[in-house]
Amino acid sequence: MFSFASSVRVKTLLLLAFVSLLTLSGCSAAGNGSGSGSKGTITIATKLDTEGQLLGDMYTLLLQKAGYTVNFKPALGQSPTLLAALQSGAIDIYPEFTATGLNALHIPSTYNAQKDYQNVKNGFEQNYHITWLDVSPLDDGYALCTSKSEAQTLNVTTISQLAPLVSKLTLATQSDGVPFFDNLQRTYGFSTRSFQSVKTLDYSIAFAAVKNNQAQVTECYGTDSTVPQQGFLFLKDDKNGFPAFNPAPIVRDAILSQHPDIATVLNKLAPKLTTDVSISLQLKVAADKKNSMSSAQAITKEAREFLQSQGLL
């Protein structure tokens, strides 16, 4: 769930060269790369994070069951790389998030999840000839977090309660979060400029800054399963100040016209994927890795078991 740079289109040619190298170098099958399907070969890629790889693994397993051979490229890159790869034909499908897609199109959020989905669906069709399949309720958007001890000190559990205090607080965030926090002005009356200070830090280091009292509030992602494990809590977005980041498989129109049943197969998964499901699966993957299972094996195991529990495999 990362923002696009505003220069996606300018960077596309450079990214295509990188994608070509990756394509030639092969990929990890993650335990489910090549199937015995006869309908044709579909190439699926994912972003770097565990959640993205879980989604891609699920798409792979479902399409294999439907009779396709799947060339699976987990952790291929972030959104600009994957969009360039999809446009070039190096890949056919990857999971993307609605607000990230809007950012690529330079379209502001309406702060209405269904309207945002329709806008990004229309925009990708018109600009890229790429189809967004059904969107899931899972929301991996931006959030504000603080430590449980800091929440008690400040007596806050919601962003509304935080709002009158920000002038005395320090925010720790990655640079990609700043535009989304600035947009809180419209609902909560504050932006990053309202804080006493802002520290631009890597994601994990920002949590450490709060623990060390160098900041009081930090950027976090809505399905980050490590937030409670680190003794932090999400401040409730009680006025819906953040846009929704709902995932969907995005597919080149050329592939979908050849294989229209891809939509039928993958759309069955959409309503099953919720924020709680994502957090639970990520925690299970982490536990599997502690038991000496590789990341790829753990992700595939949990993706398969979830699909089986939902009657999809």
C-alpha positions as a printed NumPy array, in Angstrom:
array([[  0.   ,   0.   ,   0.   ],
       [  2.487,   2.675,  -1.248],
       [  1.806,   5.949,  -3.087],
       [  2.868,   6.48 ,  -6.682],
       [  5.304,   9.263,  -7.43 ],
       [  3.734,  11.979,  -9.509],
       [  6.095,  11.15 , -12.378],
       [  4.924,   7.591, -13.04 ],
       [  4.449,   8.148, -16.74 ],
       [  7.877,   9.765, -17.146],
       [  9.558,   6.859, -15.384],
       [  7.78 ,   4.122, -17.293],
       [ 10.468,   3.559, -19.948],
       [ 13.188,   3.222, -17.314],
       [ 11.045,   0.858, -15.311],
       [ 10.367,  -1.304, -18.344],
       [ 14.088,  -1.953, -18.713],
       [ 14.212,  -3.069, -15.08 ],
       [ 11.176,  -5.288, -15.569],
       [ 12.769,  -6.904, -18.628],
       [ 15.782,  -7.889, -16.567],
       [ 13.547,  -9.358, -13.891],
       [ 11.563, -11.258, -16.477],
       [ 14.684, -12.808, -17.925],
       [ 16.038, -13.718, -14.492],
       [ 13.064, -15.963, -13.652],
       [ 11.024, -16.033, -10.458],
       [ 10.288, -17.918,  -7.307],
       [  7.348, -20.25 ,  -7.587],
       [  6.619, -19.928,  -3.854],
       [  5.484, -23.515,  -3.905],
       [  2.782, -22.882,  -6.475],
       [  4.333, -21.27 ,  -9.533],
       [  3.729, -23.646, -12.425],
       [  0.582, -25.693, -12.581],
       [ -0.612, -28.373, -14.964],
       [ -3.351, -26.225, -16.461],
       [ -4.179, -26.296, -20.152],
       [ -6.126, -23.05 , -20.615],
       [ -2.984, -20.956, -21.036],
       [ -0.271, -19.279, -18.986],
       [ -0.993, -16.262, -16.774],
       [  1.759, -14.212, -15.103],
       [  0.904, -12.814, -11.669],
       [  3.158, -10.444,  -9.72 ],
       [  2.985,  -8.809,  -6.293],
       [  4.474,  -5.989,  -4.284],
       [  7.133,  -6.592,  -1.646],
       [  4.997,  -6.864,   1.481],
       [  3.505, -10.001,   3.04 ],
       [ -0.073,  -8.893,   2.446],
       [  0.526,  -8.345,  -1.254],
       [  2.18 , -11.729,  -1.585],
       [ -0.73 , -13.413,   0.193],
       [ -3.14 , -11.858,  -2.299],
       [ -1.013, -12.905,  -5.251],
       [ -0.69 , -16.442,  -3.911],
       [ -4.469, -16.672,  -3.591],
       [ -4.953, -15.479,  -7.18 ],
       [ -2.398, -18.081,  -8.281],
       [ -4.049, -20.959,  -6.45 ],
       [ -7.521, -20.055,  -7.707],
       [ -6.427, -19.741, -11.332],
       [ -4.504, -22.994, -11.14 ],
       [ -7.648, -24.697,  -9.901],
       [ -9.504, -23.166, -12.859],
       [ -7.054, -24.829, -15.247],
       [ -4.419, -22.18 , -15.902],
       [ -0.66 , -22.48 , -15.733],
       [  0.546, -19.627, -13.518],
       [  3.922, -17.938, -13.677],
       [  4.119, -16.384, -10.21 ],
       [  6.486, -13.472,  -9.503],
       [  6.144, -12.569,  -5.803],
       [  7.786,  -9.4  ,  -4.473],
       [  8.562,  -8.082,  -7.961],
       [  8.496,  -4.432,  -6.893],
       [  6.353,  -1.523,  -5.816],
       [  3.425,   0.061,  -7.654],
       [  5.295,   2.019, -10.377],
       [  7.294,  -1.062, -11.369],
       [  4.229,  -3.303, -11.408],
       [  2.094,  -0.874, -13.391],
       [  4.855,  -0.52 , -15.969],
       [  5.186,  -4.305, -16.151],
       [  1.438,  -4.705, -16.606],
       [  1.319,  -2.109, -19.369],
       [  4.272,  -3.692, -21.174],
       [  2.795,  -7.205, -21.059],
       [  5.588,  -8.542, -18.829],
       [  2.892,  -9.489, -16.313],
       [ -0.866,  -9.99 , -16.607],
       [ -2.303,  -9.445, -13.119],
       [ -1.306,  -7.9  ,  -9.799],
       [ -3.202,  -6.74 ,  -6.681],
       [ -3.529,  -2.959,  -6.408],
       [ -5.268,  -0.607,  -3.971],
       [ -7.893,   1.982,  -4.871],
       [ -6.284,   5.08 ,  -3.334],
       [ -2.921,   4.132,  -4.843],
       [ -4.596,   3.832,  -8.222],
       [ -6.224,   7.247,  -7.831],
       [ -2.815,   8.694,  -7.028],
       [ -1.414,   7.23 , -10.258],
       [ -4.24 ,   8.922, -12.162],
       [ -3.818,  12.2  , -10.239],
       [ -7.462,  11.989,  -9.191],
       [ -8.327,  13.186,  -5.65 ],
       [-10.24 ,  10.874,  -3.364],
       [-13.944,  11.498,  -2.847],
       [-13.612,   9.859,   0.604],
       [-16.387,   7.544,  -0.496],
       [-14.99 ,   4.04 ,  -1.048],
       [-17.467,   3.025,  -3.758],
       [-17.076,   6.278,  -5.703],
       [-13.29 ,   6.025,  -5.481],
       [-13.441,   2.474,  -6.821],
       [-15.614,   3.514,  -9.75 ],
       [-13.323,   6.456, -10.54 ],
       [-10.178,   4.345, -10.496],
       [-11.876,   1.592, -12.491],
       [-12.941,   4.071, -15.17 ],
       [ -9.594,   5.866, -15.159],
       [ -7.486,   2.735, -15.601],
       [ -9.72 ,   1.529, -18.408],
       [ -9.509,   4.83 , -20.27 ],
       [ -5.809,   5.505, -19.693],
       [ -4.214,   2.062, -19.55 ],
       [ -6.736,  -0.479, -20.955],
       [ -6.545,  -2.26 , -17.606],
       [ -9.582,  -3.676, -15.805],
       [-10.122,  -3.531, -12.065],
       [-11.994,  -6.647, -10.968],
       [-14.211,  -6.666,  -7.859],
       [-12.836,  -4.77 ,  -4.884],
       [-12.542,  -6.208,  -1.358],
       [-13.663,  -4.611,   1.938],
       [-10.112,  -5.025,   3.282],
       [ -8.748,  -1.529,   3.951],
       [ -4.974,  -1.178,   4.137],
       [ -4.997,   2.587,   4.304],
       [ -3.022,   5.089,   6.307],
       [ -3.621,   5.5  ,  10.014],
       [ -2.2  ,   7.327,  12.986],
       [ -0.831,   5.244,  15.853],
       [  0.661,   5.839,  19.238],
       [  1.933,   3.658,  22.045],
       [ -0.576,   2.439,  24.584],
       [  1.274,   4.311,  27.311],
       [  1.264,   7.548,  25.283],
       [ -2.444,   7.108,  24.558],
       [ -3.081,   6.905,  28.298],
       [ -0.933,   9.975,  28.945],
       [ -2.723,  11.992,  26.271],
       [ -6.113,  10.392,  27.059],
       [ -6.828,   9.753,  23.378],
       [ -8.241,   6.839,  21.412],
       [ -9.574,   8.743,  18.353],
       [ -8.184,  11.293,  15.908],
       [-10.863,  13.764,  17.011],
       [ -9.455,  13.603,  20.546],
       [ -5.924,  14.028,  19.187],
       [ -6.771,  17.093,  17.078],
       [ -6.643,  19.805,  19.798],
       [ -3.31 ,  18.438,  21.077],
       [ -1.207,  18.254,  17.902],
       [  0.441,  21.666,  18.303],
       [  2.332,  20.232,  21.29 ],
       [  3.22 ,  16.894,  19.676],
       [  5.8  ,  15.475,  17.261],
       [  4.7  ,  13.296,  14.345],
       [  6.999,  10.601,  12.923],
       [  6.215,   9.593,   9.344],
       [  7.624,   8.483,   6.03 ],
       [  7.454,  11.122,   3.317],
       [  4.738,   9.136,   1.502],
       [  2.335,   9.697,   4.381],
       [  2.584,  13.492,   4.429],
       [ -0.032,  14.234,   1.698],
       [ -2.569,  11.979,   3.413],
       [ -1.965,  13.559,   6.816],
       [ -2.193,  17.037,   5.281],
       [ -5.614,  16.081,   3.913],
       [ -6.837,  15.58 ,   7.484],
       [ -7.306,  19.364,   7.496],
       [-10.665,  18.915,   5.765],
       [-12.124,  16.671,   8.48 ],
       [-10.122,  17.24 ,  11.65 ],
       [ -8.758,  20.754,  11.202],
       [ -5.047,  19.917,  11.292],
       [ -2.248,  18.991,   8.886],
       [  1.401,  18.036,   9.318],
       [  2.186,  21.745,   9.651],
       [ -0.02 ,  21.871,  12.746],
       [  2.325,  19.619,  14.725],
       [  5.071,  21.071,  16.876],
       [  7.494,  19.165,  14.645],
       [  7.573,  16.373,  12.078],
       [ 10.317,  13.756,  11.832],
       [ 10.698,  12.051,   8.442],
       [ 11.77 ,   8.506,   9.261],
       [ 11.578,   4.992,   7.852],
       [  8.463,   3.107,   8.918],
       [ 10.004,   0.864,  11.599],
       [ 12.277,   3.607,  12.919],
       [  9.253,   5.863,  13.422],
       [  7.805,   3.356,  15.895],
       [ 11.12 ,   3.372,  17.751],
       [ 10.977,   7.175,  17.896],
       [  7.676,   7.011,  19.775],
       [  9.037,   4.356,  22.116],
       [ 12.036,   6.6  ,  22.844],
       [  9.815,   9.675,  23.383],
       [ 11.284,  11.44 ,  20.334],
       [  7.763,  11.556,  18.876],
       [  4.278,  10.955,  20.227],
       [  2.397,   9.883,  17.085],
       [  3.449,   7.851,  14.062],
       [  2.238,   6.803,  10.629],
       [  0.982,   3.226,  10.394],
       [ -0.835,   1.027,   7.918],
       [ -4.315,  -0.282,   8.624],
       [ -3.464,  -3.982,   8.33 ],
       [ -0.053,  -3.87 ,  10.019],
       [ -0.26 ,  -6.857,  12.353],
       [  2.819,  -5.705,  14.282],
       [  1.068,  -2.603,  15.682],
       [ -0.499,  -4.35 ,  18.724],
       [  2.559,  -6.607,  19.067],
       [  4.713,  -3.514,  19.553],
       [  2.427,  -2.151,  22.275],
       [  0.822,   0.41 ,  19.956],
       [ -2.79 ,   1.105,  19.046],
       [ -4.595,   2.615,  16.087],
       [ -6.25 ,   5.957,  16.749],
       [ -9.781,   5.527,  15.434],
       [-10.484,   7.527,  12.27 ],
       [-13.89 ,   8.518,  13.626],
       [-14.638,  11.073,  10.883],
       [-13.306,   9.03 ,   7.923],
       [-10.483,  11.441,   7.204],
       [ -8.374,   8.913,   5.295],
       [ -9.315,   7.543,   1.86 ],
       [ -9.922,   3.806,   1.561],
       [ -7.183,   1.517,   0.244],
       [ -9.266,  -1.443,  -0.938],
       [ -7.508,  -4.126,  -3.011],
       [ -8.584,  -5.689,  -6.277],
       [ -6.882,  -7.774,  -8.969],
       [ -6.069,  -5.573, -11.94 ],
       [ -5.793,  -7.283, -15.316],
       [ -4.764,  -6.25 , -18.822],
       [ -7.81 ,  -6.014, -21.054],
       [ -6.058,  -8.12 , -23.701],
       [ -5.762, -11.03 , -21.255],
       [ -9.311, -10.64 , -19.974],
       [-10.727, -10.668, -23.49 ],
       [ -8.902, -13.955, -24.178],
       [ -9.826, -15.475, -20.808],
       [-13.036, -13.839, -19.488],
       [-13.475, -16.533, -16.829],
       [-10.547, -14.996, -14.913],
       [-12.999, -12.383, -13.629],
       [-15.482, -15.037, -12.505],
       [-12.766, -16.992, -10.686],
       [-11.126, -14.073,  -8.868],
       [-14.304, -12.129,  -8.078],
       [-15.424, -14.97 ,  -5.791],
       [-12.52 , -14.108,  -3.498],
       [-13.264, -10.384,  -3.186],
       [-15.933, -10.39 ,  -0.421],
       [-13.916, -12.836,   1.686],
       [-10.985, -10.457,   2.173],
       [-11.477,  -8.161,   5.16 ],
       [ -9.055,  -6.136,   7.266],
       [ -9.327,  -8.653,  10.115],
       [ -8.611, -11.532,   7.715],
       [ -5.462,  -9.816,   6.462],
       [ -4.156,  -9.132,   9.965],
       [ -4.894, -12.731,  11.025],
       [ -3.121, -14.219,   8.007],
       [ -0.069, -12.011,   8.488],
       [  0.165, -13.086,  12.13 ],
       [ -0.019, -16.74 ,  11.048],
       [  2.736, -16.192,   8.492],
       [  4.914, -14.602,  11.186],
       [  4.303, -17.58 ,  13.491],
       [  5.164, -20.029,  10.705],
       [  8.436, -18.204,  10.062],
       [  9.33 , -18.42 ,  13.75 ],
       [  8.94 , -22.177,  13.358],
       [ 11.694, -22.176,  10.719],
       [  9.408, -22.101,   7.674],
       [ 10.586, -19.897,   4.811],
       [  8.592, -16.785,   4.051],
       [  7.443, -18.152,   0.68 ],
       [  6.358, -21.462,   2.203],
       [  4.514, -19.737,   5.042],
       [  2.66 , -17.353,   2.73 ],
       [  1.6  , -20.165,   0.394],
       [  0.518, -22.371,   3.31 ],
       [ -1.674, -19.679,   4.842],
       [ -3.115, -18.598,   1.484],
       [ -4.071, -22.179,   0.656],
       [ -5.562, -22.922,   4.071],
       [ -7.618, -19.724,   3.988],
       [ -9.038, -20.522,   0.552],
       [ -9.863, -24.044,   1.713],
       [-11.612, -22.692,   4.809],
       [-13.772, -20.513,   2.56 ],
       [-14.688, -23.38 ,   0.23 ],
       [-12.793, -21.825,  -2.696],
       [-10.251, -24.653,  -3.064]])
